[in-house]
Amino acid sequence: MAGFLSFISCKKGSNQNDFWNSGNWNRFKSELKVAIANNVEFIKSKYPDFYGYSILPGEPYNNGNGSVINMHLIIAYNNISDIKEDEIYYKYSVDEWEHYDNKSLESITPIIKSLYSEFEAVYNEKSNSSNPKAEMKLINKFQGTILSVLKELKNEGLFNLEKNNPFLVIWISDSESEIIYKSVKELNSQDVIEEFEYEFH
């Protein structure tokens, strides 16, 4: 009996490892990178004073569809000419930006749904209960993949503009989520980081 239980435990662990190393994560990253690159190139061609770009992955655990991650990524961006009031706050507070786009990353939604279905099959459906540690790991990997895509695109020069480099952030509205501050620190210059932290801390 002990051998049988050991086999079941091993199989469960293997399934979990398979999920975290699933090819869908690589697909999510590569297709998200293409979609963001295309979107940014379009924005740069249309708005010469483009200065801010953000991905909004949704509030973890609060997505209205029973999932702990949002299936639909939203883009927000802003231009210098859009700022109408206090410059620092309106420059960095994505909630106040003029342009929201919920269409340009639609191609990524099926991949996110597939990843979440894999996650549920391994962690939730069989036990009919949540797994907080696994859910937090999923949120971190989901947000971390988005951050790694933005870092790669920044390093490849996508956000290099003639007059400035846009402010970049992963944003969760009405939140002090760690990913906001982590993304600001890893995607922006020291001057921008200091301005942002002074305004929002």
N, C-alpha and C positions, 0 to 999 in steps of 0.2 A: 504493500500500500504506500509506504514511504517513497518507494521508487516511482510509483505512478504520480504522486503529488509533486515530486521533484521534476518529473517530465512536464507536467502541466505548467509549473512555475517557470521552467526554462523556456517553454514555448511562448508563454505570455511575455516574458522578457525579450525574447527574440522578436515578437511582433512589435513591441514598443520600439526597439532599436530600429527595426525596419521603417517605422513611421518617421522617426527623426532623421533618418538617412534617405527618405523617399526621394525618388527622382522628381516628384512634384515640387519639392522645395527648389531644386535647380531650375525647373521650368518657371516657377513663380518669379525667381530672381531675374532670369534672362529675359522673359517677356515683359516684366515690369520695367526693366532697364530700357528696352526698345520703346515702350509706350511713353515713358517719361521723356526720353530724348526727343521723340517726335513732337511731343507737346511743347517742350521748351523751345525747340527750333521755331515752331509756329508762333509762340508768344514773342520771341525775339524779333521775328520778322514784322510783326504787327505793332508792337509797342517798343519804340526805341528807348523809352525811359523806364523800362521794366526793372524793378529792383528787389522784389520779394517773391519767393516761391515756397510752397508748403504742401506736404501730403498729410491728409487727415485720415487716420486709420480707425477713427471711432473710439468711443469710450469703452474700455474693456468691461465685460460682464453686463453691459447695459445696451444691447443692440436690438432689442425688440423681436429677435428671431430665435431666441433660445440659445444662441451661441455666445462664447466669451470673446470672440473677435468679430469685427465687422466684415461682411462679405463684399462691401462696396467701398472702394477707396475714392476719396474726393480730393481734388486739387484746388488750391487757392493761390492766387497771385495778385500782385498789386504794382502800381506804377507811381513814380514820384508825383505825377500830375494828379493822382487820385487823393493825395493827402490834403485834407481840408482844415484840420485842426492841429492840436499839439503834436509836433512832428515825431518825437521819440516814441510816444505811446502808440500812435497810429501807424508808425512805420513797422513796429515789431508785434503788435497785437493782431494776429491773424483773424480774430473774431471781427475786427473792424475793416478788413480789406474789402475791396469792391467786387472782385471777380472770383466766383466759385464755379467749378466745372465738375459735374458728376457724370460726364459722358466719356471723357478721353481715356479713362482707365477701365471702361466696361469690359474690355477683352480679358482683363485679369480676374474678373469675378468668378467665372467657372473654375479657375485653378484654385482660388481660395476656397470655394465650396467643396471641391474635391479633397483638398487637404483637411478640411474640417470633418468631412465624412470619414476619412481615414482615422482621424483622431478619435472620433466618437466610437468607431468600430473597435478600436483597441482599448480605450479607457472607460467609456461611459455606458455604451449600450448593453454590454453583458452584465454589468453590475447594477444598472439602473440608478446610479448615484454619481455625483460629481467627484472629481479628483483634484482638489485645490492645487497641489504641487504641480501636477501635470498641466493644469490650466494655466498656471503662472508661467511655466516653461514654454507653453505654446504662445502666450502673449509676448514673451520676451523674444522668442525666435521670430515671430511674425513682425514685430516692430524692428528687431535687429536686422532682418533681411531688407526691409525698406531703407533703413539707415545705411547699410552697406552699399545698396544700389546708388543712393545719392552721393556717397563718398566716392565711389568709382567714377560716376559721371562728373563730379567736380574735379577729380584728379585728371580726368581726360580732357578737361577744358570746356565742357559744355556750358558752364556758367560764367565763362570769361567774356565780359563785355568791354566795349571800347572805353567807357567812362567809369564803370564800377563793376563789382562782383555782387550779385544779388544776395540778400539775406536768405538763408535756407534753414528750414525747421520742420520737424515732425510735430504736428500740433493736435492737441486734444482740447476741445473747447471747455471753458470753465473748469480747468483742471490745473493741478500742480504736479502732473505726472512726471516721473523721472525721465521719460523718453524726450520730453520737451527740452529740458536742460542739457541732457546728454547730446542731443542732436545739435543744439546751438553750439556747444563746445567743440564738437567734432567737425562741424561744417562751416565755421565762420572764423574771421580774424579775431585777434585778441581785443581790438578796440570794440568790435561789435559785441563780443561776449560780455565785456565790462558794461557797455551801455544797456544791454538786455538785462543783465542781472541787477543793475542798479534800478531799473524801471520795474522789474517784476519780482523782486525779493523784498 
